[in-house]
Structures are given as C-alpha cells and as structure tokens.
Amino acid sequence: MSNFRDYRERGQEEEKEYTSRIVLSLFRHGEKEKNPPEGKTGDEEVRLTPAGRKGAMAKGELFRLSEEGMDQALAKGSSRKRAQETAAFVMAGAEDTITGDESLEEMKEKLDKDRAYGSKVGTDRRLDFSTGEGEFKAGLMAAAKAGNLLEWMVNESDDLAIKTHEAKGTTYSRAARDVAEIIAKYYKASRRFDELVSDKGYADTMQRFLGSHQTVTECFLAKMIERSRNRAKRDKFVEAMKNGFDFVDGYQVEIQNDDGKRKMYIRFQKQDKNGKILLSFDDEILPEDLAWIIQEGEELDLDAIPESK
C-alpha cells in the first residue's frame, strides 16, 4: 500500500515551497467483476465489484488532498469502465453524497449535477492497455498466469514486440511513454495554471486522479528508477513487485511552481499490513527524464513496426 501522508504532514509543518501545484495520483483499478453487467459485452464494460467500489473509496484516503476539496479535481480512467469507476471513487469517496453503491453512470450524475459543462469523470487512452496478438499475446498471458507480469513486461515485452512486429500490444517502453506524455502535458499546463492562481485567484492546487491497469503505471516508475538510480535498483523494484500493483495501489507525481520556477517530484511507497515500508522511491523528475522516456517509446515503435520507418 502506498502512503503519502508523511509527505503532506511534512509540508504542512513547513512554509509552502510553491505558489501553485498540480498533484497527479496514478493507480491500478480496484477489484473487478468476472463478467460485464447483463446486456453488456466486452472487457471495456467490466465493472468493479461492490468490494472494489468500497475499497477504492477507502484507499482514496491515501491519495486525496482532503484540505483542497474537489473544486479543481478531475478523475480519468482508461476506456475500461472499471478504471473510470476507481478514479471517481478515489477522488470523491469522502463526499457525503457518495455511498459506494453507485454505478459509474450514477457517480457521473451526482458529480456533474451542478456543472455547467464537461464531466468530473473522463477517459484518457494512454491509461489503457492492449494484450496484442499471436505470440506476443501468448507471452503476456502466460506471464500474468505465472504471477510475474511486471517482470515479463520490463525484461521481455519490448524485444518480443520487435521480434513479432507487434503494433498495438502494451510493452515496457510504450506504457512508460504513455504515462510520461500525460505528465508532460500537465507540466506544460502548470505554467498557465500558476498564472491563473496569481492573477485570477484560483486555489493553488489542482488534483487529477488517474485510474489504469496492472503494469501500465508501474512501467513509468520502473523507467524513472532505472534512469535516476540504475538498472540494479530497477530490477530490485521489479523483483519485489512481481505481477505489479495490488488493487488501487500507485504513486503520486507533484508538479510545483514557485513564482515561475517549476519542479516535478515522484513519490512511491509500498508497505506491509503492519505499516512497515518495504519499498520507497522519492525523487525529482526532470523534463529531460520525460523526453528520454517518450523517445524510447517512439524508438520501440519504429523498430517494431517496419512500415513506420
């Protein structure tokens, strides 16, 4: 389980080191049903179980900045409804009107009731995954069944995609690139947000809750560990995680502005049931880190898809 309270408490004790900030919470979806609801078909329609909805509300406590409220918060998930549901319950689980029994459609209705336009719950294709086809799909499914999906993703998926010319399957470099692109988008937007805070009186914190799937967000974290510490540290992380995050586990990325000077930080902790920290990663993300990760994803596509050259 990830826990970010220590970072918040430390920040509350010290004077603010930012004029504005954007806090991105990235996590795996909650416990899901085995099949779509009656009358629906396809994996995109598979929803959370009742326990999955309650679990997302409870674990949301670890990601929500309760002192900030929801005015400048949005939830986004992949095209798969369970990821959107999870993001919505993590974001809004502390609201009095949310019981944990709502469907995704009911959540949207409650959260959007007083909005003039747009929705508090949306989608981002970069949070999704694809099993690919043929030999690539067989390798991915075998790794998932064996309980070492993240190890396979980090150590084998890129090479197998190149070998089989897999154009769509999720790989280490592709998943990491997709998450890096999301972070880069908010890094770019943070300058304008800082202007709105200083010139228009906006509250100084924007929250985004991003629901994804096993190994997608982990691939970005593994790339960051590899780049900032070394491959041995990355391999230790991957070995410890094996199959990837548990339900509604993840990490946070914080983009801080201090009168126009921007910095990014990534924070991850995994604890056992007694609160003992098993794994921890707390480091700065540099713009060149994002550029490197995005470039690696693009190069993978060039190598795997001959016609793209």
C-alpha positions in Angstrom: 0.0 0.0 0.0 1.2 3.5 -0.8 1.1 6.2 1.8 1.7 9.8 1.1 0.6 11.3 4.4 4.1 11.7 5.7 4.9 14.0 2.8 1.8 16.0 3.4 2.4 16.3 7.1 6.0 17.4 6.5 4.7 20.0 4.0 2.1 21.3 6.5 4.8 21.8 9.1 7.0 23.8 6.8 6.2 27.0 4.9 4.8 26.3 1.4 7.5 25.9 -1.2 5.2 26.6 -4.1 2.9 29.3 -5.4 0.9 26.6 -7.2 1.0 22.8 -7.7 -0.6 20.0 -9.7 -0.8 16.7 -8.0 -1.3 13.6 -10.2 -2.3 10.3 -8.5 -1.8 7.2 -10.7 -3.1 3.8 -9.6 -4.4 0.5 -10.6 -8.2 -0.1 -10.7 -10.0 -1.9 -7.9 -11.3 -5.4 -7.6 -13.4 -6.2 -10.7 -16.3 -8.5 -11.7 -15.5 -11.5 -13.8 -18.0 -10.5 -16.5 -19.8 -7.4 -17.8 -23.2 -6.5 -16.5 -26.2 -8.2 -18.0 -26.8 -6.9 -21.5 -23.3 -5.6 -22.0 -20.4 -7.3 -23.8 -16.6 -6.8 -23.9 -13.8 -6.2 -21.4 -14.4 -2.4 -21.6 -17.8 -2.9 -19.8 -16.5 -5.0 -16.9 -17.2 -3.0 -13.6 -15.9 -3.0 -10.1 -17.3 -5.5 -7.5 -19.1 -4.0 -4.5 -15.9 -4.6 -2.5 -14.0 -2.9 -5.3 -16.0 0.2 -5.0 -15.7 0.3 -1.2 -12.0 -0.4 -1.5 -11.4 2.5 -3.9 -13.2 4.8 -1.5 -11.1 3.6 1.4 -7.8 3.7 -0.4 -8.6 7.1 -1.8 -7.8 8.5 1.6 -4.1 7.9 0.8 -4.3 9.9 -2.5 -6.8 12.7 -1.8 -5.6 16.0 -0.5 -8.6 16.4 1.8 -7.8 20.0 2.6 -8.1 21.0 -1.0 -11.6 19.7 -1.7 -12.9 18.8 -5.2 -13.4 22.1 -7.0 -10.2 21.7 -9.0 -10.2 17.9 -9.2 -10.9 15.6 -12.0 -10.9 11.8 -12.4 -9.8 10.0 -15.5 -9.5 6.3 -16.5 -8.9 4.2 -19.4 -11.7 3.3 -21.8 -12.4 0.3 -19.5 -15.2 1.3 -17.1 -13.6 -0.2 -14.0 -10.7 2.2 -14.3 -13.0 5.2 -14.6 -15.1 3.9 -11.6 -12.0 3.5 -9.5 -10.7 7.0 -10.3 -14.1 8.5 -9.5 -14.4 6.7 -6.1 -10.8 7.6 -5.2 -11.5 11.3 -6.0 -14.9 11.6 -4.4 -15.1 8.9 -1.8 -15.0 11.4 1.1 -18.1 13.3 -0.2 -21.2 12.9 1.9 -23.3 12.2 -1.1 -21.2 9.2 -2.2 -22.2 5.8 -0.6 -20.0 3.4 -2.5 -23.1 1.7 -4.1 -23.2 3.9 -7.2 -22.7 2.7 -10.7 -20.3 4.7 -12.9 -23.3 6.4 -14.5 -24.8 7.3 -11.1 -21.4 8.6 -10.0 -21.3 10.9 -13.0 -24.8 12.1 -12.4 -24.0 13.0 -8.8 -20.7 14.6 -9.5 -21.8 16.6 -12.6 -25.1 17.8 -11.1 -24.1 21.4 -10.7 -21.6 21.6 -13.6 -22.4 23.9 -16.4 -20.3 21.8 -18.9 -18.0 18.9 -19.0 -17.8 16.0 -16.6 -15.7 15.3 -13.5 -15.1 11.8 -14.8 -13.4 11.3 -18.2 -11.1 9.0 -20.2 -7.5 9.0 -21.4 -6.5 6.3 -23.9 -2.9 6.4 -22.5 -4.1 4.8 -19.3 -5.3 1.7 -21.3 -3.6 -1.5 -22.2 -3.7 -4.0 -25.1 -2.8 -7.6 -24.9 -1.7 -7.6 -28.6 -2.0 -10.7 -30.8 -0.4 -14.0 -31.6 2.9 -14.9 -29.9 3.1 -11.5 -28.1 -0.4 -12.1 -26.5 0.5 -15.7 -25.6 3.7 -14.4 -23.8 1.8 -11.7 -21.9 -1.0 -14.1 -20.8 1.5 -16.7 -19.7 3.4 -14.2 -17.6 0.1 -13.0 -16.0 -0.9 -16.5 -15.2 2.6 -17.3 -13.7 2.3 -14.2 -11.5 5.3 -12.3 -13.0 3.7 -10.0 -15.4 5.7 -6.9 -14.4 9.0 -8.9 -14.7 8.0 -10.0 -18.2 6.9 -6.5 -19.2 10.2 -4.9 -18.2 12.5 -7.7 -19.3 10.9 -9.2 -22.4 8.0 -7.3 -23.9 9.9 -4.7 -25.9 12.1 -7.4 -27.5 9.1 -9.6 -28.3 7.2 -6.7 -29.9 10.2 -6.1 -32.2 10.6 -9.8 -33.0 6.9 -10.3 -33.8 6.2 -6.8 -35.2 3.5 -6.3 -32.6 2.0 -2.9 -33.4 -0.5 -2.5 -30.5 0.4 -4.6 -27.6 1.4 -2.8 -24.4 5.1 -3.0 -23.7 7.5 -1.6 -21.2 8.6 1.3 -23.3 5.1 2.0 -24.7 3.4 2.1 -21.3 6.1 4.3 -19.8 5.9 6.6 -22.7 2.2 7.0 -22.4 2.4 7.9 -18.7 5.3 10.3 -19.5 3.2 12.0 -22.1 0.4 12.6 -19.5 2.9 14.1 -17.0 4.5 16.2 -19.7 1.1 17.6 -20.6 0.4 18.7 -17.1 4.0 20.1 -16.7 3.3 22.3 -19.8 -0.1 23.3 -18.4 1.4 24.2 -15.0 2.8 27.5 -16.1 -0.6 28.7 -17.2 -2.2 27.3 -14.0 0.3 29.3 -12.0 -0.7 32.5 -13.8 -4.4 31.8 -13.0 -3.6 31.3 -9.4 -1.7 34.6 -9.1 -3.8 36.7 -11.5 -7.3 35.2 -11.2 -7.4 34.0 -7.6 -7.7 30.3 -8.4 -7.0 27.9 -5.5 -3.3 26.9 -5.6 -3.7 23.2 -6.0 -5.1 21.1 -8.9 -5.7 17.4 -8.4 -6.0 14.7 -11.0 -6.9 11.0 -10.2 -5.8 8.6 -12.9 -7.1 5.0 -12.9 -5.2 2.5 -15.0 -4.3 -1.2 -15.1 -1.7 -3.6 -13.8 1.8 -2.8 -15.1 0.9 0.3 -17.1 1.8 3.0 -14.5 4.5 0.7 -13.0 6.4 0.8 -16.2 6.9 4.6 -15.9 8.0 4.2 -12.3 10.5 1.4 -13.3 11.9 3.7 -16.0 12.4 6.5 -13.6 14.2 4.2 -11.1 16.4 2.9 -13.9 17.2 6.4 -15.1 17.8 8.1 -11.7 19.4 5.3 -9.7 20.5 2.5 -12.0 19.3 -0.8 -13.5 20.1 -2.8 -10.4 17.7 -0.7 -8.3 15.1 -1.0 -11.0 15.5 -4.8 -11.1 15.1 -4.9 -7.3 11.8 -3.0 -7.6 10.6 -5.3 -10.3 11.5 -8.4 -8.4 9.7 -7.2 -5.4 6.5 -6.2 -7.3 6.4 -9.4 -9.5 3.0 -9.0 -11.1 2.6 -5.3 -10.4 0.5 -3.2 -8.2 -2.3 -4.5 -6.0 -5.8 -3.1 -6.3 -5.8 0.7 -6.0 -2.1 0.9 -5.3 0.1 3.5 -7.1 2.1 6.7 -6.7 1.9 10.4 -6.9 3.6 13.0 -9.1 3.7 16.6 -7.9 4.4 19.5 -10.2 5.3 22.6 -8.2 5.5 26.2 -9.4 7.4 28.7 -7.3 6.9 32.1 -9.0 7.5 30.5 -12.4 10.2 28.1 -11.4 8.9 24.6 -12.0 9.9 21.3 -10.4 8.4 17.8 -10.5 8.6 15.0 -7.9 7.6 11.4 -7.9 6.7 9.6 -4.6 6.0 5.9 -4.1 5.9 3.7 -1.0 4.8 0.1 -0.6 4.1 -1.0 3.0 3.1 -4.3 4.5 -0.1 -4.8 6.5 1.7 -3.5 9.7 2.8 -0.3 8.1 6.5 -1.3 7.6 7.9 0.3 4.5 9.1 -2.4 2.0 9.9 -0.2 -1.0 10.3 3.6 -1.3 11.1 5.9 -4.2 11.1 9.7 -3.7 12.9 11.7 -6.4 12.8 14.7 -8.7 11.6 14.2 -12.3 13.5 16.4 -14.8 12.0 17.4 -18.1 14.8 15.5 -19.8 13.7 12.4 -18.0 10.3 12.6 -19.6 11.8 13.4 -23.0 14.1 10.3 -22.7 11.2 8.0 -21.8 9.0 9.4 -24.6 11.8 8.9 -27.1 12.4 5.3 -26.0 8.7 4.6 -26.7 8.8 6.2 -30.1 12.0 4.3 -31.0 10.4 1.0 -29.9 7.5 1.7 -32.4 10.0 2.4 -35.2 11.8 -0.9 -34.5 8.6 -3.0 -34.1 6.5 -1.6 -37.0 8.6 -1.7 -40.2 6.1 0.5 -42.2 6.5 3.3 -39.7 10.1 3.8 -40.7 
